[in-house]
Amino acid sequence: MSATETVIGMSKRKGRAVLRPALRAGMIVMALIGLILLSQGIWIHAKAIVAQVLLDRAFTRSVATGQPVKPWSWADTWPVARIEFPRIGETSIALHGASGQALAFGPGHVDRSAEAGEYGTAVYAAHRDTHFAFLKNVQIGDMVQITRGDGKAFSYQVMETLVVRWDQSGIDTNADGKNLVLATCWPFNATTSGPMRYLVKARMLE
């Protein structure tokens, strides 16, 4: 082996020796990032589950006392309705208002939309990856039970499901009849927000 080949061989070995720690460090960083993202996902879903338990308790007390009951002392919202889909066995407690804080814990009753059971359109919105993830399993003809905080219960039947732009939803809160719209982001498996919304439209059964 010539002196030149020897030098080249030594340079390659030194290069690999320097590269290995860098690769190991990169792998460790990627593993940590993955762990953080996984933990965040688990935390979001765990928070949603725990919140619904506390909301259910507060809602039960609201029905019993006839007064709004906050789910925890610092909450700036309170349960206003229980939404149930008997066929698929799904239940969610809806909160007053559809602010970001409210939607972090459950579906929100959109301001200025009708109350469930009243004339017009009652609109509830929630995140697609937590409280309204089950909307993708809802079918036309399904029954929806809405129980308000005053204990009054109403039955709706799903008439239509559709995908629309957020600014072209066509939702009329003053529409004739007693209507219900459940709204969430679309598509369900997306990881970033977008302009499209998935709507479940229902009409109350008299």
C-alpha positions in Angstrom: 0.0 0.0 0.0 1.4 3.4 -1.0 1.7 6.3 1.3 -1.0 8.1 -0.5 -3.5 5.2 0.0 -2.5 5.0 3.7 -3.3 8.7 4.2 -6.6 8.3 2.3 -7.5 5.3 4.5 -6.7 7.2 7.7 -8.8 10.2 6.5 -11.8 8.0 5.8 -11.5 6.3 9.2 -11.3 9.7 10.9 -14.3 11.0 8.9 -16.4 7.9 10.0 -15.3 8.4 13.6 -16.5 12.0 13.5 -19.7 11.2 11.7 -20.8 8.4 14.1 -21.3 10.7 17.2 -23.2 13.2 15.0 -25.5 10.5 13.7 -26.1 9.2 17.2 -26.9 12.7 18.4 -29.3 13.2 15.5 -31.1 10.0 16.2 -31.4 10.9 19.9 -32.8 14.3 19.0 -35.3 12.8 16.6 -36.3 10.2 19.2 -36.9 13.0 21.8 -39.0 15.0 19.3 -41.1 11.9 18.6 -41.6 11.3 22.3 -42.6 14.9 22.9 -45.2 14.8 20.0 -46.5 11.5 21.3 -46.8 12.8 24.8 -48.7 15.9 23.5 -51.1 13.7 21.6 -51.7 11.5 24.6 -52.2 14.6 26.9 -54.7 16.1 24.5 -56.8 13.0 24.4 -56.5 12.4 28.2 -57.5 15.9 28.9 -60.6 15.5 26.7 -61.6 12.3 28.5 -61.1 13.7 32.0 -62.9 17.0 31.0 -66.0 15.1 29.8 -66.2 13.3 33.1 -66.2 16.6 35.0 -68.6 18.1 32.5 -71.0 15.3 32.9 -71.1 15.7 36.6 -71.6 19.4 36.3 -74.4 18.9 33.7 -76.2 16.4 36.0 -76.1 19.0 38.8 -77.4 21.7 36.4 -80.4 19.5 35.5 -81.0 18.8 39.2 -80.7 22.4 40.4 -82.0 24.3 37.4 -78.9 26.5 37.6 -75.7 26.6 35.5 -72.9 24.7 37.2 -69.2 25.3 36.3 -67.2 22.1 35.8 -64.3 23.6 37.8 -63.9 26.8 39.7 -61.9 28.8 37.2 -63.9 27.8 34.1 -65.4 30.6 32.1 -68.0 28.3 30.6 -70.5 25.7 31.7 -72.4 22.7 30.3 -75.5 23.5 28.4 -76.5 20.2 26.7 -75.9 16.5 26.4 -75.6 15.3 22.8 -76.2 11.6 22.2 -76.1 9.3 19.2 -77.7 6.0 20.3 -76.8 3.9 17.3 -73.1 4.4 17.6 -73.1 4.8 21.4 -71.5 8.3 21.5 -72.2 11.0 24.0 -70.7 14.5 24.5 -71.4 17.3 26.9 -71.7 20.7 25.1 -70.5 23.9 26.6 -71.8 27.5 26.5 -70.0 29.4 23.7 -67.5 28.2 21.1 -64.4 30.0 22.2 -61.0 28.3 21.9 -61.0 27.5 25.7 -64.4 25.9 25.5 -63.6 23.8 22.5 -60.5 22.5 24.3 -62.8 20.6 26.7 -65.9 19.8 24.6 -68.3 20.8 21.9 -69.5 24.4 22.1 -72.9 25.9 21.4 -72.3 28.6 18.9 -73.3 32.1 20.0 -76.5 33.5 18.5 -77.6 30.1 17.2 -80.9 28.8 18.4 -81.3 26.7 21.6 -81.9 23.1 21.1 -85.7 22.5 20.7 -86.4 26.1 19.6 -87.2 27.5 16.2 -84.2 28.2 14.0 -80.9 26.2 13.9 -79.0 25.1 17.0 -75.3 24.9 16.1 -72.6 23.0 18.0 -69.0 22.9 17.0 -66.0 20.7 18.2 -62.6 19.5 17.2 -62.4 16.6 14.7 -59.7 14.7 16.6 -61.4 14.7 20.0 -65.1 15.4 20.8 -66.5 15.2 17.3 -64.2 12.6 15.9 -67.2 10.2 15.8 -69.1 12.4 13.3 -67.4 10.4 10.5 -69.4 7.4 11.6 -72.8 9.2 11.6 -75.2 8.2 8.9 -78.3 9.8 7.4 -81.3 8.6 9.3 -79.5 8.4 12.6 -81.2 9.7 15.7 -79.7 12.5 17.8 -80.9 13.1 21.4 -80.3 16.6 22.8 -80.9 17.2 26.5 -80.7 20.8 27.6 -79.4 22.1 31.0 -83.0 22.6 32.1 -83.7 18.9 31.6 -85.8 19.2 28.5 -85.0 16.6 25.9 -85.5 16.7 22.1 -85.0 14.1 19.3 -83.6 14.9 16.0 -83.0 12.8 12.8 -79.9 13.3 10.6 -81.0 14.5 7.2 -77.7 15.3 5.5 -73.9 15.3 5.8 -71.8 17.5 3.7 -68.3 19.1 3.3 -68.2 22.9 2.8 -65.8 25.8 3.1 -65.9 27.6 6.4 -67.2 30.8 4.8 -69.7 29.0 2.6 -71.5 26.8 5.1 -75.0 28.0 4.2 -76.0 27.7 7.9 -79.0 29.8 8.6 -79.6 30.2 12.3 -83.0 31.7 11.6 -84.2 28.9 9.2 -87.8 27.7 9.4 -88.4 24.7 11.6 -86.3 23.3 14.4 -82.9 22.4 13.1 -79.6 21.1 14.4 -76.1 21.4 12.8 -73.0 19.7 14.2 -69.8 21.1 12.7 -66.1 20.1 12.8 -63.0 20.5 10.6 -62.4 18.2 7.6 -60.8 16.0 6.6 -60.8 14.0 9.8 -57.2 12.6 9.4 -55.6 15.9 8.7 -52.9 17.2 11.1 -53.1 20.9 10.1 -56.1 23.3 10.0 -57.7 24.1 6.7 -60.7 25.9 5.3 -63.1 22.9 4.9 -65.8 21.9 7.4 -67.8 18.8 7.9 -71.5 19.3 8.8 -74.1 17.0 10.1 -77.6 18.5 9.6 -80.6 17.2 11.4 -84.3 18.1 11.9 -86.3 17.8 15.1 -89.0 15.2 15.4 -92.2 16.6 16.8 
